[in-house]
Amino acid sequence: MRNPKKGMTLIVKEVTRLTVGLIFLFGIYIMLHGHLTPGGGFAGGVIIALSFIHIVLAYGGDFASRKMNLQTATFLESLGGLMFLLLALLGLIFTGVFFLNLLPHGTPFELKSAGIIPLCNIAICIKVGAGLFLVFILLTTFRPGGDK
């Protein structure tokens, strides 16, 4: 917010400042409760990506790149995919069954009741959130024919 001429109006910036944390927190809630309620890693990742996109739209790309730059988003997208693959391979390594649910299941309808499914939701959320943010940034900054 150092340069008031960048981004949108002061009202939009203040509403964004107040709501972006709540949007991010709601995305985490949707991701963590995906095995109990509708939602999960994909829906949580979309909501988390939208919180960063909200910052880009309100404050401009320069301010948002200090919060999440392309290298960080690329790293997070790769990390999410690698985490998901490792979770799938754990079952294959230990039991010979691909994607076997190795962790204890717990009591039904509780947060710790699904074995590796919440871990898979976290990996998918990281991958989808970073991927959608990358797609948005690349679509808004791409100029066919180069800079003129």
PyMOL commands that place a pseudoatom at each C-alpha (Angstrom):
pseudoatom trace, name=CA, resn=MET, resi=1, chain=A, elem=C, hetatm=0, pos=[0.000, 0.000, 0.000]
pseudoatom trace, name=CA, resn=ARG, resi=2, chain=A, elem=C, hetatm=0, pos=[2.998, 2.294, -0.365]
pseudoatom trace, name=CA, resn=ASN, resi=3, chain=A, elem=C, hetatm=0, pos=[1.873, 3.567, -3.778]
pseudoatom trace, name=CA, resn=PRO, resi=4, chain=A, elem=C, hetatm=0, pos=[-1.791, 4.598, -3.561]
pseudoatom trace, name=CA, resn=LYS, resi=5, chain=A, elem=C, hetatm=0, pos=[-2.022, 5.034, -7.357]
pseudoatom trace, name=CA, resn=LYS, resi=6, chain=A, elem=C, hetatm=0, pos=[-1.413, 1.324, -8.033]
pseudoatom trace, name=CA, resn=GLY, resi=7, chain=A, elem=C, hetatm=0, pos=[-4.351, -1.069, -7.892]
pseudoatom trace, name=CA, resn=MET, resi=8, chain=A, elem=C, hetatm=0, pos=[-7.947, -0.154, -7.203]
pseudoatom trace, name=CA, resn=THR, resi=9, chain=A, elem=C, hetatm=0, pos=[-9.579, 2.427, -4.949]
pseudoatom trace, name=CA, resn=LEU, resi=10, chain=A, elem=C, hetatm=0, pos=[-8.964, 2.761, -1.235]
pseudoatom trace, name=CA, resn=ILE, resi=11, chain=A, elem=C, hetatm=0, pos=[-12.346, 1.185, -0.417]
pseudoatom trace, name=CA, resn=VAL, resi=12, chain=A, elem=C, hetatm=0, pos=[-11.583, -1.934, -2.460]
pseudoatom trace, name=CA, resn=LYS, resi=13, chain=A, elem=C, hetatm=0, pos=[-8.137, -2.185, -0.862]
pseudoatom trace, name=CA, resn=GLU, resi=14, chain=A, elem=C, hetatm=0, pos=[-9.542, -1.948, 2.661]
pseudoatom trace, name=CA, resn=VAL, resi=15, chain=A, elem=C, hetatm=0, pos=[-12.279, -4.518, 2.002]
pseudoatom trace, name=CA, resn=THR, resi=16, chain=A, elem=C, hetatm=0, pos=[-9.635, -6.807, 0.502]
pseudoatom trace, name=CA, resn=ARG, resi=17, chain=A, elem=C, hetatm=0, pos=[-7.371, -6.316, 3.510]
pseudoatom trace, name=CA, resn=LEU, resi=18, chain=A, elem=C, hetatm=0, pos=[-10.230, -7.271, 5.831]
pseudoatom trace, name=CA, resn=THR, resi=19, chain=A, elem=C, hetatm=0, pos=[-11.577, -10.236, 3.861]
pseudoatom trace, name=CA, resn=VAL, resi=20, chain=A, elem=C, hetatm=0, pos=[-8.582, -11.944, 2.264]
pseudoatom trace, name=CA, resn=GLY, resi=21, chain=A, elem=C, hetatm=0, pos=[-7.543, -13.628, 5.522]
pseudoatom trace, name=CA, resn=LEU, resi=22, chain=A, elem=C, hetatm=0, pos=[-11.058, -14.942, 6.058]
pseudoatom trace, name=CA, resn=ILE, resi=23, chain=A, elem=C, hetatm=0, pos=[-11.177, -16.305, 2.502]
pseudoatom trace, name=CA, resn=PHE, resi=24, chain=A, elem=C, hetatm=0, pos=[-7.812, -18.034, 3.022]
pseudoatom trace, name=CA, resn=LEU, resi=25, chain=A, elem=C, hetatm=0, pos=[-8.991, -19.494, 6.345]
pseudoatom trace, name=CA, resn=PHE, resi=26, chain=A, elem=C, hetatm=0, pos=[-12.218, -20.738, 4.742]
pseudoatom trace, name=CA, resn=GLY, resi=27, chain=A, elem=C, hetatm=0, pos=[-10.145, -22.478, 2.048]
pseudoatom trace, name=CA, resn=ILE, resi=28, chain=A, elem=C, hetatm=0, pos=[-8.131, -24.244, 4.739]
pseudoatom trace, name=CA, resn=TYR, resi=29, chain=A, elem=C, hetatm=0, pos=[-11.348, -25.266, 6.504]
pseudoatom trace, name=CA, resn=ILE, resi=30, chain=A, elem=C, hetatm=0, pos=[-12.808, -26.707, 3.291]
pseudoatom trace, name=CA, resn=MET, resi=31, chain=A, elem=C, hetatm=0, pos=[-9.580, -28.590, 2.610]
pseudoatom trace, name=CA, resn=LEU, resi=32, chain=A, elem=C, hetatm=0, pos=[-9.251, -30.109, 6.091]
pseudoatom trace, name=CA, resn=HIS, resi=33, chain=A, elem=C, hetatm=0, pos=[-12.901, -31.163, 6.363]
pseudoatom trace, name=CA, resn=GLY, resi=34, chain=A, elem=C, hetatm=0, pos=[-13.122, -32.583, 2.832]
pseudoatom trace, name=CA, resn=HIS, resi=35, chain=A, elem=C, hetatm=0, pos=[-13.444, -36.173, 4.009]
pseudoatom trace, name=CA, resn=LEU, resi=36, chain=A, elem=C, hetatm=0, pos=[-16.397, -35.291, 6.246]
pseudoatom trace, name=CA, resn=THR, resi=37, chain=A, elem=C, hetatm=0, pos=[-18.289, -32.667, 4.244]
pseudoatom trace, name=CA, resn=PRO, resi=38, chain=A, elem=C, hetatm=0, pos=[-18.453, -31.603, 0.588]
pseudoatom trace, name=CA, resn=GLY, resi=39, chain=A, elem=C, hetatm=0, pos=[-15.175, -30.054, -0.372]
pseudoatom trace, name=CA, resn=GLY, resi=40, chain=A, elem=C, hetatm=0, pos=[-11.642, -31.312, -0.145]
pseudoatom trace, name=CA, resn=GLY, resi=41, chain=A, elem=C, hetatm=0, pos=[-8.317, -30.506, -1.708]
pseudoatom trace, name=CA, resn=PHE, resi=42, chain=A, elem=C, hetatm=0, pos=[-9.546, -29.208, -5.046]
pseudoatom trace, name=CA, resn=ALA, resi=43, chain=A, elem=C, hetatm=0, pos=[-12.238, -26.917, -3.642]
pseudoatom trace, name=CA, resn=GLY, resi=44, chain=A, elem=C, hetatm=0, pos=[-9.932, -25.687, -0.869]
pseudoatom trace, name=CA, resn=GLY, resi=45, chain=A, elem=C, hetatm=0, pos=[-7.164, -25.024, -3.392]
pseudoatom trace, name=CA, resn=VAL, resi=46, chain=A, elem=C, hetatm=0, pos=[-9.491, -22.986, -5.590]
pseudoatom trace, name=CA, resn=ILE, resi=47, chain=A, elem=C, hetatm=0, pos=[-10.593, -20.864, -2.619]
pseudoatom trace, name=CA, resn=ILE, resi=48, chain=A, elem=C, hetatm=0, pos=[-7.005, -20.311, -1.457]
pseudoatom trace, name=CA, resn=ALA, resi=49, chain=A, elem=C, hetatm=0, pos=[-5.951, -19.336, -4.997]
pseudoatom trace, name=CA, resn=LEU, resi=50, chain=A, elem=C, hetatm=0, pos=[-8.847, -16.877, -5.091]
pseudoatom trace, name=CA, resn=SER, resi=51, chain=A, elem=C, hetatm=0, pos=[-7.556, -15.183, -1.944]
pseudoatom trace, name=CA, resn=PHE, resi=52, chain=A, elem=C, hetatm=0, pos=[-4.236, -14.471, -3.697]
pseudoatom trace, name=CA, resn=ILE, resi=53, chain=A, elem=C, hetatm=0, pos=[-6.023, -13.455, -6.908]
pseudoatom trace, name=CA, resn=HIS, resi=54, chain=A, elem=C, hetatm=0, pos=[-8.117, -11.051, -4.817]
pseudoatom trace, name=CA, resn=ILE, resi=55, chain=A, elem=C, hetatm=0, pos=[-4.880, -9.385, -3.636]
pseudoatom trace, name=CA, resn=VAL, resi=56, chain=A, elem=C, hetatm=0, pos=[-3.621, -9.090, -7.228]
pseudoatom trace, name=CA, resn=LEU, resi=57, chain=A, elem=C, hetatm=0, pos=[-6.864, -7.494, -8.385]
pseudoatom trace, name=CA, resn=ALA, resi=58, chain=A, elem=C, hetatm=0, pos=[-7.072, -5.021, -5.514]
pseudoatom trace, name=CA, resn=TYR, resi=59, chain=A, elem=C, hetatm=0, pos=[-3.442, -3.973, -5.044]
pseudoatom trace, name=CA, resn=GLY, resi=60, chain=A, elem=C, hetatm=0, pos=[-1.865, -4.721, -8.401]
pseudoatom trace, name=CA, resn=GLY, resi=61, chain=A, elem=C, hetatm=0, pos=[0.684, -7.267, -9.523]
pseudoatom trace, name=CA, resn=ASP, resi=62, chain=A, elem=C, hetatm=0, pos=[3.723, -5.587, -7.949]
pseudoatom trace, name=CA, resn=PHE, resi=63, chain=A, elem=C, hetatm=0, pos=[2.323, -5.711, -4.412]
pseudoatom trace, name=CA, resn=ALA, resi=64, chain=A, elem=C, hetatm=0, pos=[1.028, -9.244, -4.859]
pseudoatom trace, name=CA, resn=SER, resi=65, chain=A, elem=C, hetatm=0, pos=[4.349, -10.505, -6.204]
pseudoatom trace, name=CA, resn=ARG, resi=66, chain=A, elem=C, hetatm=0, pos=[5.872, -9.681, -2.806]
pseudoatom trace, name=CA, resn=LYS, resi=67, chain=A, elem=C, hetatm=0, pos=[3.300, -11.974, -1.163]
pseudoatom trace, name=CA, resn=MET, resi=68, chain=A, elem=C, hetatm=0, pos=[3.554, -14.838, -3.700]
pseudoatom trace, name=CA, resn=ASN, resi=69, chain=A, elem=C, hetatm=0, pos=[5.918, -14.687, -6.658]
pseudoatom trace, name=CA, resn=LEU, resi=70, chain=A, elem=C, hetatm=0, pos=[6.120, -17.023, -9.648]
pseudoatom trace, name=CA, resn=GLN, resi=71, chain=A, elem=C, hetatm=0, pos=[9.057, -19.015, -8.288]
pseudoatom trace, name=CA, resn=THR, resi=72, chain=A, elem=C, hetatm=0, pos=[7.288, -19.707, -4.996]
pseudoatom trace, name=CA, resn=ALA, resi=73, chain=A, elem=C, hetatm=0, pos=[4.072, -20.691, -6.750]
pseudoatom trace, name=CA, resn=THR, resi=74, chain=A, elem=C, hetatm=0, pos=[5.966, -22.989, -9.125]
pseudoatom trace, name=CA, resn=PHE, resi=75, chain=A, elem=C, hetatm=0, pos=[7.778, -24.594, -6.195]
pseudoatom trace, name=CA, resn=LEU, resi=76, chain=A, elem=C, hetatm=0, pos=[4.510, -25.100, -4.284]
pseudoatom trace, name=CA, resn=GLU, resi=77, chain=A, elem=C, hetatm=0, pos=[2.800, -26.632, -7.297]
pseudoatom trace, name=CA, resn=SER, resi=78, chain=A, elem=C, hetatm=0, pos=[5.658, -29.092, -7.747]
pseudoatom trace, name=CA, resn=LEU, resi=79, chain=A, elem=C, hetatm=0, pos=[5.699, -29.825, -4.014]
pseudoatom trace, name=CA, resn=GLY, resi=80, chain=A, elem=C, hetatm=0, pos=[1.972, -30.612, -4.004]
pseudoatom trace, name=CA, resn=GLY, resi=81, chain=A, elem=C, hetatm=0, pos=[2.327, -33.036, -6.889]
pseudoatom trace, name=CA, resn=LEU, resi=82, chain=A, elem=C, hetatm=0, pos=[5.345, -34.694, -5.298]
pseudoatom trace, name=CA, resn=MET, resi=83, chain=A, elem=C, hetatm=0, pos=[3.542, -35.046, -1.947]
pseudoatom trace, name=CA, resn=PHE, resi=84, chain=A, elem=C, hetatm=0, pos=[0.563, -36.685, -3.652]
pseudoatom trace, name=CA, resn=LEU, resi=85, chain=A, elem=C, hetatm=0, pos=[2.810, -39.086, -5.552]
pseudoatom trace, name=CA, resn=LEU, resi=86, chain=A, elem=C, hetatm=0, pos=[4.754, -39.987, -2.406]
pseudoatom trace, name=CA, resn=LEU, resi=87, chain=A, elem=C, hetatm=0, pos=[1.527, -40.719, -0.528]
pseudoatom trace, name=CA, resn=ALA, resi=88, chain=A, elem=C, hetatm=0, pos=[0.492, -43.033, -3.345]
pseudoatom trace, name=CA, resn=LEU, resi=89, chain=A, elem=C, hetatm=0, pos=[3.867, -44.764, -3.389]
pseudoatom trace, name=CA, resn=LEU, resi=90, chain=A, elem=C, hetatm=0, pos=[3.983, -45.310, 0.403]
pseudoatom trace, name=CA, resn=GLY, resi=91, chain=A, elem=C, hetatm=0, pos=[1.411, -48.069, 0.123]
pseudoatom trace, name=CA, resn=LEU, resi=92, chain=A, elem=C, hetatm=0, pos=[3.285, -49.619, -2.783]
pseudoatom trace, name=CA, resn=ILE, resi=93, chain=A, elem=C, hetatm=0, pos=[6.577, -49.566, -0.898]
pseudoatom trace, name=CA, resn=PHE, resi=94, chain=A, elem=C, hetatm=0, pos=[5.276, -51.004, 2.374]
pseudoatom trace, name=CA, resn=THR, resi=95, chain=A, elem=C, hetatm=0, pos=[2.550, -53.401, 1.232]
pseudoatom trace, name=CA, resn=GLY, resi=96, chain=A, elem=C, hetatm=0, pos=[2.760, -53.725, -2.533]
pseudoatom trace, name=CA, resn=VAL, resi=97, chain=A, elem=C, hetatm=0, pos=[-0.612, -51.990, -3.067]
pseudoatom trace, name=CA, resn=PHE, resi=98, chain=A, elem=C, hetatm=0, pos=[-0.632, -48.599, -4.810]
pseudoatom trace, name=CA, resn=PHE, resi=99, chain=A, elem=C, hetatm=0, pos=[-2.442, -45.892, -2.790]
pseudoatom trace, name=CA, resn=LEU, resi=100, chain=A, elem=C, hetatm=0, pos=[-3.152, -48.101, 0.222]
pseudoatom trace, name=CA, resn=ASN, resi=101, chain=A, elem=C, hetatm=0, pos=[-4.542, -46.254, 3.226]
pseudoatom trace, name=CA, resn=LEU, resi=102, chain=A, elem=C, hetatm=0, pos=[-1.767, -47.027, 5.733]
pseudoatom trace, name=CA, resn=LEU, resi=103, chain=A, elem=C, hetatm=0, pos=[-2.723, -44.768, 8.627]
pseudoatom trace, name=CA, resn=PRO, resi=104, chain=A, elem=C, hetatm=0, pos=[-5.272, -45.793, 11.272]
pseudoatom trace, name=CA, resn=HIS, resi=105, chain=A, elem=C, hetatm=0, pos=[-8.838, -44.825, 10.444]
pseudoatom trace, name=CA, resn=GLY, resi=106, chain=A, elem=C, hetatm=0, pos=[-10.065, -43.607, 13.850]
pseudoatom trace, name=CA, resn=THR, resi=107, chain=A, elem=C, hetatm=0, pos=[-13.659, -42.910, 14.836]
pseudoatom trace, name=CA, resn=PRO, resi=108, chain=A, elem=C, hetatm=0, pos=[-16.101, -42.155, 12.000]
pseudoatom trace, name=CA, resn=PHE, resi=109, chain=A, elem=C, hetatm=0, pos=[-17.225, -38.521, 11.579]
pseudoatom trace, name=CA, resn=GLU, resi=110, chain=A, elem=C, hetatm=0, pos=[-14.226, -37.106, 13.446]
pseudoatom trace, name=CA, resn=LEU, resi=111, chain=A, elem=C, hetatm=0, pos=[-11.450, -35.016, 11.920]
pseudoatom trace, name=CA, resn=LYS, resi=112, chain=A, elem=C, hetatm=0, pos=[-8.854, -37.785, 12.321]
pseudoatom trace, name=CA, resn=SER, resi=113, chain=A, elem=C, hetatm=0, pos=[-11.021, -40.522, 10.826]
pseudoatom trace, name=CA, resn=ALA, resi=114, chain=A, elem=C, hetatm=0, pos=[-9.782, -40.984, 7.277]
pseudoatom trace, name=CA, resn=GLY, resi=115, chain=A, elem=C, hetatm=0, pos=[-6.189, -42.219, 7.307]
pseudoatom trace, name=CA, resn=ILE, resi=116, chain=A, elem=C, hetatm=0, pos=[-4.192, -40.633, 4.474]
pseudoatom trace, name=CA, resn=ILE, resi=117, chain=A, elem=C, hetatm=0, pos=[-7.153, -38.870, 2.832]
pseudoatom trace, name=CA, resn=PRO, resi=118, chain=A, elem=C, hetatm=0, pos=[-6.583, -35.535, 4.683]
pseudoatom trace, name=CA, resn=LEU, resi=119, chain=A, elem=C, hetatm=0, pos=[-2.917, -35.694, 3.688]
pseudoatom trace, name=CA, resn=CYS, resi=120, chain=A, elem=C, hetatm=0, pos=[-3.976, -36.239, 0.074]
pseudoatom trace, name=CA, resn=ASN, resi=121, chain=A, elem=C, hetatm=0, pos=[-6.356, -33.275, 0.393]
pseudoatom trace, name=CA, resn=ILE, resi=122, chain=A, elem=C, hetatm=0, pos=[-3.487, -31.087, 1.634]
pseudoatom trace, name=CA, resn=ALA, resi=123, chain=A, elem=C, hetatm=0, pos=[-1.273, -32.139, -1.288]
pseudoatom trace, name=CA, resn=ILE, resi=124, chain=A, elem=C, hetatm=0, pos=[-4.045, -31.542, -3.828]
pseudoatom trace, name=CA, resn=CYS, resi=125, chain=A, elem=C, hetatm=0, pos=[-4.878, -28.182, -2.236]
pseudoatom trace, name=CA, resn=ILE, resi=126, chain=A, elem=C, hetatm=0, pos=[-1.270, -27.013, -2.509]
pseudoatom trace, name=CA, resn=LYS, resi=127, chain=A, elem=C, hetatm=0, pos=[-1.040, -28.151, -6.135]
pseudoatom trace, name=CA, resn=VAL, resi=128, chain=A, elem=C, hetatm=0, pos=[-4.393, -26.702, -7.248]
pseudoatom trace, name=CA, resn=GLY, resi=129, chain=A, elem=C, hetatm=0, pos=[-3.987, -23.426, -5.348]
pseudoatom trace, name=CA, resn=ALA, resi=130, chain=A, elem=C, hetatm=0, pos=[-0.525, -22.718, -6.711]
pseudoatom trace, name=CA, resn=GLY, resi=131, chain=A, elem=C, hetatm=0, pos=[-1.485, -23.928, -10.196]
pseudoatom trace, name=CA, resn=LEU, resi=132, chain=A, elem=C, hetatm=0, pos=[-4.548, -21.704, -10.466]
pseudoatom trace, name=CA, resn=PHE, resi=133, chain=A, elem=C, hetatm=0, pos=[-2.582, -18.733, -9.176]
pseudoatom trace, name=CA, resn=LEU, resi=134, chain=A, elem=C, hetatm=0, pos=[0.089, -19.401, -11.821]
pseudoatom trace, name=CA, resn=VAL, resi=135, chain=A, elem=C, hetatm=0, pos=[-2.525, -19.668, -14.566]
pseudoatom trace, name=CA, resn=PHE, resi=136, chain=A, elem=C, hetatm=0, pos=[-4.086, -16.365, -13.486]
pseudoatom trace, name=CA, resn=ILE, resi=137, chain=A, elem=C, hetatm=0, pos=[-0.741, -14.547, -13.332]
pseudoatom trace, name=CA, resn=LEU, resi=138, chain=A, elem=C, hetatm=0, pos=[0.404, -15.913, -16.686]
pseudoatom trace, name=CA, resn=LEU, resi=139, chain=A, elem=C, hetatm=0, pos=[-2.894, -15.049, -18.385]
pseudoatom trace, name=CA, resn=THR, resi=140, chain=A, elem=C, hetatm=0, pos=[-2.838, -11.501, -17.036]
pseudoatom trace, name=CA, resn=THR, resi=141, chain=A, elem=C, hetatm=0, pos=[0.801, -10.820, -17.888]
pseudoatom trace, name=CA, resn=PHE, resi=142, chain=A, elem=C, hetatm=0, pos=[1.095, -12.627, -21.243]
pseudoatom trace, name=CA, resn=ARG, resi=143, chain=A, elem=C, hetatm=0, pos=[1.354, -10.325, -24.231]
pseudoatom trace, name=CA, resn=PRO, resi=144, chain=A, elem=C, hetatm=0, pos=[1.256, -11.913, -27.677]
pseudoatom trace, name=CA, resn=GLY, resi=145, chain=A, elem=C, hetatm=0, pos=[4.017, -10.541, -29.845]
pseudoatom trace, name=CA, resn=GLY, resi=146, chain=A, elem=C, hetatm=0, pos=[6.105, -9.397, -26.869]
pseudoatom trace, name=CA, resn=ASP, resi=147, chain=A, elem=C, hetatm=0, pos=[6.256, -5.999, -25.195]
pseudoatom trace, name=CA, resn=LYS, resi=148, chain=A, elem=C, hetatm=0, pos=[5.605, -3.089, -27.557]
for i in range(1, 148): cmd.bond("trace and resi %d" % i, "trace and resi %d" % (i + 1))
show_as sticks, trace
zoom trace
